[in-house]
Amino acid sequence: MKALRAIFGIVFIVAALVAVWKLVPPYFNNYQLQDAITDEARMNTYTPKTAEQMRETIFKKCQELEIPVTREQINVQRDGQSVAIWFDYTVHVDLPVYPVDLKFQPSSKNKTY
């Protein structure tokens, strides 16, 4: 009985480690992307950079982080001294027992006062 409980305990720990190993990278990449979007919106509120140039910068960051998004999905709106960037994307994670789709919605809005 103790051996069976020990085996189940080890299996549970291994399953938890596998889940963490597969789930942490998408969340970490989203955190880095959110930081890049916030910086892009903040820095370019005061520059003449166009919405298309900002979209291209964010798209390159997405490619670098291997985030599944197309250039057309990235919304960049520039109204005078206000910059807003937003989009949605989904990352599929194959866990051993339960595959999961993680939905992310990074966004940022910055405006001058």
C-alpha positions, 0 to 999 in steps of 0.5 A: 500500500505504501509503495502504491501511494509513493508511485502515485505521488511520484506520478503526480509530481512528474505530471505537475512538472510537465504541466509547468514546463509546457504552460510557463513559456506561453505566459512568459512570452505574453508578459514580454510581448505586453511589455514591448507593446506598452513600451511601443505605445509609450515611446511613440506617443511623442514621435511621428512613427506611423501606425504601420511602422508600429505594427511592423515593430510589434509583428517582429517582436511576435515572430521573435517570441514565436507568438502565432499572430498575423500582421493583420491581427495587430490593431494600431490606432493613432489619433493625434497624440494618442496611441492604442495597440491591441490584438488577441491570439491563442496558443495551443498547448498539448498536455499529456492528458488534457490539451488546452488553448490559452487565450491572450489579449495584450494591449496598451493605450497611451496618450498625452495630457 
